[in-house]
Amino acid sequence: MNERSAAPIMTPTSIFSLILWSSIAAAASLRRTWLGPIEVLFLLAPLVTVPLGFRVVRDLRSEFSTFGRIAVRLLPLGAIAAAASFRPRAGISAGLLAGGWLLICLLAAAEGLLLFFRGGHRSPPGFCISAGLLYLAVGGAWLVLSRLGATPMHFAEPIILLTAVHFHFTGFALPVIAAATGHTLAIRTARGTFASLFPYVAAGIVGGPAILAAGFVLGSSLWKLIAALFLAAICVLLAVLLLLVVPHIEPRPAQLLLCISATSLIAGMALAGVYVVGDFTQHYWLLIPRMARLHGTVNALGVAFCGLLGWALAHRATQRPAPPRLSSATNDLVERSGQPGRTVAAFLIAPLTVPVLFNGIAVLSDVYTSGTSPSGLLDGVLFFTLYSLPFAYFAELVLGVPVWLAFKYFRIRSFSAFAAGGAFVGLLFWAIWDWPADFTLQSLAQAFDPFGLAIFVIPASASAILFRAVAFSGPPQEPSK
């Protein structure tokens, strides 16, 4: 591997993509957008998962060919085109926008073919990477069909979009995770029963998505049952191998992420088994909407995102040079922010300011409009705690965490920057909360409420200031001798 493997995981582009997807997911959860859970899960692939997968592939291969380098450069534009394709109704315009993402997928497929013919077929990890890149083109093609509103082979929505989801996560992300697992098995663990088992697992991971798709095309219930159970069994074996290599990698966050990925893979395959058995026996324990939410979420977030991020961190750790010596003041802040317990405490404590400030703004508003003295302060705090605190933690999770990662990456420490960042999160959550159904300038003007904006922005900014105070408080740890 070359030194590019030590490049930072969180680039400005990846941070923007993560915040964008988090905003889309938050808006969909609050029913402030037309997107459903399947669309939101799919968008995780072009915005977050596929870029992480490309990073892991580059770490394993050392470098890309011309096709791969062009795909990496155009990846952000293709991801934005994929997200934008869901704005118009299904038709020519949506299909053309989805074609921008298909172009990236075709370049990836060309990279996979080139790798295969240059010897990738000679090793199980290389074969997995080639197959994953080829499957990505299949997923991109099904996205275009979905956005065009086409009904190939008499399939209709949501099956068409679910097929695109299937080939982006099970088809692309899973083989890349398998390739990284096999690579680590080969170089860091003693060759034995489990290491010799990997080529068969790799063959199942590569062939499983195609065999399962063939069952749907042929319409054979028995074929779908056997193919789904076969793929589930192979995935459970991969999860076992992944858990076996976890003790042999660094750092600890990578180990935690890979453990989450492995356990999520087992849970997701258990759900898949329940679904296909119910479909075959006509006992519908899990219908498609619930299956998409449960199985899709576990696969997309638990397996693919955590697995690829874990391997990206693990590969970066093997190539990362020793950090430069910082000044004493900066070093104190870095050491304090690097203590996980203090960061977790900051995330738990910071939202507690929201109900208090909500109540204070409400009381001041009543005093100003009616001229009466404030009363029922305790009841007001209790009411706003029950009403606003769950939303505060939700906003912190989906919007605050990406912003915190960006601040940590760029070493932003000042109180004013945290106050501005908190205000931005509050503004973003307010925009999601009050987003009009018909997006026009007139509707935006009618929906604008300065008071509503204040009760989102001011508590969010105060929470960020409290987060900064807690996360960087206390004496720094003594350096180990």
C-alpha positions in Angstrom: 0.0 0.0 0.0 1.1 3.5 -0.6 1.0 6.5 1.6 -2.3 7.7 0.4 -3.9 5.1 2.7 -3.0 7.4 5.5 -5.3 10.1 4.1 -8.0 11.4 6.5 -11.2 9.4 6.6 -13.4 12.6 7.1 -12.7 15.0 4.3 -14.8 18.1 3.8 -16.7 16.4 1.0 -17.5 13.3 3.1 -18.5 15.5 6.1 -20.9 17.5 3.8 -22.4 14.2 2.4 -22.9 12.8 5.9 -24.6 16.0 7.1 -26.8 16.0 3.9 -27.9 12.4 4.4 -28.5 13.0 8.1 -30.7 16.0 7.2 -32.6 14.0 4.7 -33.1 11.2 7.2 -34.3 13.6 9.9 -36.7 15.3 7.5 -38.1 11.9 6.5 -38.5 10.8 10.1 -40.5 13.9 10.9 -42.5 13.5 7.7 -41.3 16.8 6.3 -40.3 15.3 3.0 -41.8 13.1 0.3 -39.1 10.5 0.7 -40.0 7.2 2.3 -37.7 4.8 4.3 -36.6 2.9 1.1 -35.5 6.1 -0.6 -33.7 7.4 2.5 -31.8 4.1 2.9 -30.8 4.0 -0.8 -29.4 7.6 -0.6 -27.0 6.4 2.1 -25.2 4.4 -0.6 -24.2 7.2 -3.0 -23.7 9.8 -0.3 -21.8 7.8 2.4 -21.4 4.1 1.8 -20.0 3.9 -1.7 -17.3 6.6 -1.0 -16.3 4.6 2.1 -16.2 1.4 0.0 -14.0 3.1 -2.6 -11.7 4.1 0.2 -11.4 0.5 1.4 -10.9 -0.8 -2.1 -8.1 1.7 -2.6 -6.4 0.7 0.6 -6.5 -3.0 -0.5 -5.3 -2.3 -4.0 -2.9 0.6 -3.4 -4.1 2.6 -6.4 -6.8 2.9 -9.0 -6.6 2.8 -12.8 -7.7 5.7 -14.9 -11.3 4.5 -14.6 -11.2 4.4 -10.8 -9.5 7.8 -10.5 -12.2 9.4 -12.7 -14.9 7.7 -10.7 -13.5 9.0 -7.4 -13.2 12.5 -8.7 -16.8 12.5 -10.1 -18.2 10.7 -7.1 -19.6 13.7 -5.2 -21.3 15.0 -8.4 -22.8 11.6 -9.1 -24.1 11.4 -5.5 -25.8 14.8 -5.7 -27.4 13.7 -9.0 -28.7 10.5 -7.4 -30.2 12.5 -4.5 -31.7 15.1 -6.9 -33.3 12.4 -9.0 -35.8 11.8 -6.2 -37.1 15.4 -6.3 -39.1 15.3 -9.6 -41.8 12.6 -10.2 -40.7 9.4 -12.0 -40.0 10.2 -15.6 -37.5 11.4 -18.1 -36.1 14.2 -15.9 -35.6 11.9 -12.9 -34.1 9.2 -15.1 -31.6 11.6 -16.6 -30.5 12.7 -13.1 -30.2 9.1 -12.0 -28.0 8.6 -15.1 -25.4 10.8 -13.5 -25.0 8.2 -10.7 -25.1 5.4 -13.3 -22.1 6.9 -15.0 -20.1 6.6 -11.7 -21.3 3.0 -11.4 -20.2 2.1 -14.9 -16.8 3.6 -14.3 -16.6 1.4 -11.2 -17.6 -1.6 -13.2 -14.8 -0.9 -15.7 -12.4 -0.7 -12.8 -13.7 -4.1 -11.6 -13.3 -5.7 -15.0 -9.7 -4.3 -15.3 -8.8 -5.7 -11.9 -10.3 -9.1 -12.8 -8.3 -9.4 -16.0 -5.1 -8.2 -14.3 -5.2 -11.1 -11.9 -7.9 -10.2 -9.4 -9.6 -13.5 -10.1 -6.5 -15.3 -8.7 -7.2 -14.3 -5.0 -10.5 -14.4 -3.1 -10.2 -10.8 -1.9 -9.5 -9.6 -5.5 -12.4 -11.6 -6.8 -14.7 -10.0 -4.2 -13.6 -6.5 -5.1 -14.1 -7.1 -8.8 -17.6 -8.5 -8.2 -18.6 -5.7 -5.9 -17.6 -3.1 -8.4 -19.5 -4.9 -11.2 -22.6 -5.3 -9.0 -22.5 -1.5 -8.4 -23.3 -1.0 -12.1 -26.3 -3.3 -11.8 -27.6 -1.3 -8.8 -27.1 2.0 -10.8 -29.1 0.6 -13.7 -32.0 -0.4 -11.5 -32.0 3.1 -10.0 -32.4 4.6 -13.5 -35.3 2.2 -14.2 -36.9 3.2 -10.9 -36.7 6.9 -11.5 -37.8 6.5 -15.1 -41.0 4.8 -13.8 -40.2 1.7 -16.0 -41.7 -1.7 -15.2 -39.1 -4.2 -16.6 -40.3 -7.9 -16.6 -43.6 -6.7 -15.0 -41.8 -5.6 -11.8 -43.2 -2.5 -10.1 -42.3 -0.3 -7.2 -41.0 -0.8 -4.5 -39.4 -4.0 -5.9 -37.4 -2.0 -8.5 -35.9 0.4 -6.0 -35.4 -2.4 -3.5 -33.3 -4.2 -6.2 -31.2 -1.1 -6.6 -30.7 -1.0 -2.8 -29.9 -4.7 -2.8 -27.1 -4.4 -5.3 -25.6 -1.3 -3.6 -25.4 -2.9 -0.2 -25.4 -6.7 -0.5 -23.9 -6.5 -4.0 -21.2 -3.9 -3.4 -20.6 -3.2 0.3 -20.7 -6.8 1.5 -18.1 -8.1 -1.0 -15.7 -5.2 -0.1 -16.1 -6.0 3.6 -15.5 -9.7 2.8 -12.4 -8.7 0.8 -10.9 -6.7 3.7 -11.7 -9.6 6.1 -10.0 -12.2 3.8 -7.0 -9.9 3.4 -6.6 -9.6 7.2 -7.1 -13.4 7.7 -4.3 -14.0 5.2 -1.7 -11.7 6.7 -2.5 -11.4 10.4 -3.9 -14.7 11.6 -2.4 -18.2 11.5 -3.6 -20.3 8.6 -6.0 -22.9 9.8 -9.6 -24.1 9.4 -11.2 -20.6 9.3 -8.6 -19.1 6.9 -9.0 -22.0 4.5 -12.8 -21.6 4.7 -12.7 -18.0 3.4 -12.4 -18.9 -0.3 -15.7 -20.7 -0.1 -17.3 -17.9 1.8 -16.0 -15.4 -0.8 -17.5 -17.5 -3.6 -20.9 -17.5 -1.7 -20.8 -13.8 -1.1 -20.0 -13.1 -4.8 -22.6 -15.6 -6.2 -25.3 -15.1 -3.6 -26.8 -11.8 -4.8 -27.0 -13.0 -8.4 -28.6 -16.3 -7.5 -31.2 -14.6 -5.3 -31.9 -12.1 -8.1 -32.4 -15.0 -10.5 -35.0 -16.4 -8.2 -37.0 -13.2 -8.4 -36.7 -13.0 -12.2 -37.9 -16.6 -12.6 -40.6 -16.2 -10.1 -39.8 -19.5 -8.4 -40.7 -19.5 -4.7 -38.6 -22.5 -4.0 -35.6 -21.0 -5.8 -36.0 -17.7 -3.8 -36.2 -19.7 -0.5 -33.1 -21.8 -1.2 -31.1 -18.8 -2.5 -32.0 -16.6 0.4 -31.2 -19.2 3.0 -27.9 -20.0 1.2 -26.9 -16.3 1.2 -28.0 -16.0 4.9 -25.8 -19.0 5.9 -22.8 -17.6 4.0 -23.3 -14.2 5.6 -23.4 -15.7 9.0 -20.1 -17.5 8.3 -18.6 -14.2 7.1 -19.7 -12.6 10.4 -17.9 -15.3 12.3 -14.7 -14.7 10.3 -15.1 -11.0 10.9 -15.4 -11.5 14.6 -12.3 -13.7 14.6 -10.1 -11.1 13.0 -11.3 -8.2 15.2 -8.7 -8.9 17.9 -5.9 -8.6 15.3 -6.6 -5.0 14.2 -6.3 -1.6 15.6 -7.6 0.9 16.8 -10.3 0.2 19.3 -13.0 2.2 17.4 -12.4 0.0 14.4 -12.8 -3.1 16.5 -16.1 -1.7 17.9 -17.4 -0.8 14.4 -16.6 -4.2 13.0 -18.2 -6.0 15.9 -21.4 -4.0 15.2 -21.1 -4.9 11.6 -20.8 -8.6 12.3 -23.6 -8.8 14.8 -25.8 -6.7 12.5 -25.1 -9.1 9.7 -26.3 -12.0 11.8 -29.4 -10.1 12.8 -30.2 -9.0 9.3 -29.8 -12.5 7.9 -32.2 -13.8 10.7 -34.8 -11.3 9.5 -34.2 -12.3 5.9 -34.7 -16.0 6.8 -38.0 -15.2 8.6 -39.2 -13.2 5.6 -38.4 -15.8 2.9 -39.8 -18.7 5.0 -43.0 -16.8 5.6 -43.2 -15.9 1.9 -42.8 -19.6 0.9 -45.3 -20.9 3.5 -47.6 -17.9 3.0 -47.4 -17.0 6.6 -46.6 -13.3 6.2 -44.9 -12.5 9.5 -43.0 -9.6 7.8 -44.5 -7.6 5.0 -42.3 -5.7 2.5 -42.7 -2.2 4.2 -41.7 -3.5 7.6 -39.0 -5.7 6.1 -37.5 -2.8 4.3 -37.4 -0.7 7.5 -36.0 -3.4 9.7 -33.8 -5.5 7.4 -32.8 -2.5 5.2 -31.8 -0.3 8.2 -29.7 -3.1 9.8 -28.0 -3.8 6.5 -27.4 -0.2 5.4 -26.3 1.3 8.8 -25.2 -1.7 10.8 -23.5 -3.9 8.3 -22.4 -1.6 5.4 -21.7 1.7 7.1 -20.1 0.4 10.3 -18.2 -2.3 8.4 -16.7 -0.1 5.8 -15.9 2.7 8.3 -14.3 0.1 10.6 -12.1 -1.2 7.8 -11.2 2.3 6.7 -10.1 3.2 10.2 -8.1 -0.1 10.5 -6.2 0.4 7.3 -5.5 4.0 8.1 -4.1 3.0 11.5 -1.5 0.8 9.8 -0.2 3.6 7.6 -0.6 6.6 9.9 2.7 8.4 10.8 3.4 9.5 14.4 1.5 12.7 15.1 3.5 16.0 15.4 4.1 17.4 18.9 1.6 20.0 19.7 2.0 23.1 21.8 1.1 22.6 25.5 -2.2 24.5 25.3 -3.4 22.8 22.2 -2.2 19.4 23.5 -4.2 19.9 26.7 -7.4 20.5 24.7 -6.7 17.5 22.4 -6.1 15.2 25.4 -9.3 16.3 27.1 -11.4 16.0 23.9 -9.9 12.6 23.3 -11.4 11.1 26.5 -14.5 9.2 25.4 -16.2 9.4 28.8 -16.1 13.2 28.7 -17.4 13.3 25.2 -20.3 10.9 26.0 -21.1 13.0 29.1 -21.2 16.2 26.9 -23.6 14.5 24.4 -25.9 13.5 27.3 -25.8 16.8 29.2 -25.9 19.4 26.4 -29.6 18.8 25.4 -30.8 19.4 28.9 -30.6 23.1 28.3 -33.3 22.9 25.6 -36.4 22.5 27.8 -35.2 25.1 30.2 -34.7 27.7 27.5 -37.9 26.7 25.7 -39.7 27.4 28.9 -37.9 30.7 29.4 -38.7 31.9 25.9 -42.3 30.9 26.4 -42.6 32.7 29.7 -40.9 35.9 28.3 -43.3 35.8 25.4 -46.3 35.5 27.7 -45.1 38.4 29.8 -44.4 40.6 26.8 -47.8 39.9 25.1 -50.1 39.8 28.1 -48.2 41.8 30.6 -48.8 39.2 33.4 -46.2 37.9 35.8 -44.7 34.5 35.1 -46.4 31.6 36.8 -46.3 27.8 36.7 -42.6 27.8 36.0 -42.1 24.2 37.3 -45.1 22.9 35.3 -43.7 24.6 32.2 -40.3 23.0 32.6 -41.9 19.6 33.1 -44.1 20.1 30.0 -41.2 21.2 27.8 -39.0 18.4 29.1 -41.5 15.8 28.1 -42.2 17.5 24.8 -38.8 18.8 23.6 -36.1 16.6 25.1 -36.7 13.6 22.8 -36.5 15.9 19.8 -33.3 17.5 21.2 -31.6 14.1 21.5 -32.8 13.1 18.1 -31.5 16.3 16.5 -28.2 15.9 18.4 -27.8 12.3 17.1 -28.6 12.9 13.4 -27.2 16.5 13.0 -25.0 17.2 16.0 -22.8 14.2 15.7 -21.7 14.9 12.1 -21.0 18.6 13.1 -19.0 17.4 16.1 -16.9 15.1 13.9 -16.2 18.0 11.5 -15.2 20.2 14.5 -12.9 17.5 15.9 -11.3 16.8 12.5 -10.5 20.5 11.9 -9.5 21.0 15.6 -12.1 23.7 16.2 -12.2 24.6 19.9 -13.4 28.2 20.4 -16.7 28.9 22.2 -17.8 31.2 19.5 -17.4 28.5 16.8 -19.4 26.0 18.9 -22.1 28.7 19.4 -22.3 29.3 15.7 -22.2 25.5 14.9 -25.1 25.0 17.4 -27.1 27.8 15.8 -26.5 26.2 12.4 -27.9 22.8 13.7 -30.9 24.6 15.2 -31.5 26.5 11.9 -31.2 23.2 9.9 -33.6 21.4 12.3 -36.1 24.4 12.1 -35.9 24.3 8.3 -36.7 20.5 8.4 -39.5 21.0 10.9 -41.2 23.8 9.1 -40.4 22.8 5.5 -43.4 23.6 3.4 -45.0 20.8 1.3 -45.0 22.9 -1.8 -41.6 24.4 -2.1 -41.9 27.9 -3.5 -40.7 31.3 -2.4 -44.2 32.3 -1.5 -44.7 29.3 0.7 -41.3 29.9 2.4 -42.3 33.5 3.1 -45.6 32.4 4.6 -44.0 29.7 6.7 -41.3 32.0 8.1 -41.9 32.7 11.8 -39.2 34.6 13.7 -40.4 33.3 17.1 -40.3 29.8 15.8 -36.8 30.3 14.5 -35.7 31.7 17.8 -36.9 28.7 19.9 -34.9 26.4 17.7 -31.7 28.4 17.2 -31.2 29.9 20.7 -31.4 26.6 22.6 -29.3 24.8 20.0 -26.6 27.4 20.3 -26.7 27.2 24.1 -26.5 23.4 24.0 -23.4 23.6 21.8 -21.7 26.0 24.3 -22.5 23.6 27.1 -21.2 20.7 25.1 -17.9 22.6 24.5 -17.6 23.4 28.2 -18.2 19.7 29.3 -16.1 18.1 26.5 -13.0 20.1 27.2 -13.4 20.6 30.9 -11.2 19.2 33.7 -7.5 18.7 34.0 -5.7 16.8 31.1 -4.5 13.3 31.7 -0.9 12.8 32.8 1.2 11.4 30.0 2.2 7.8 30.4 5.9 7.2 31.1 
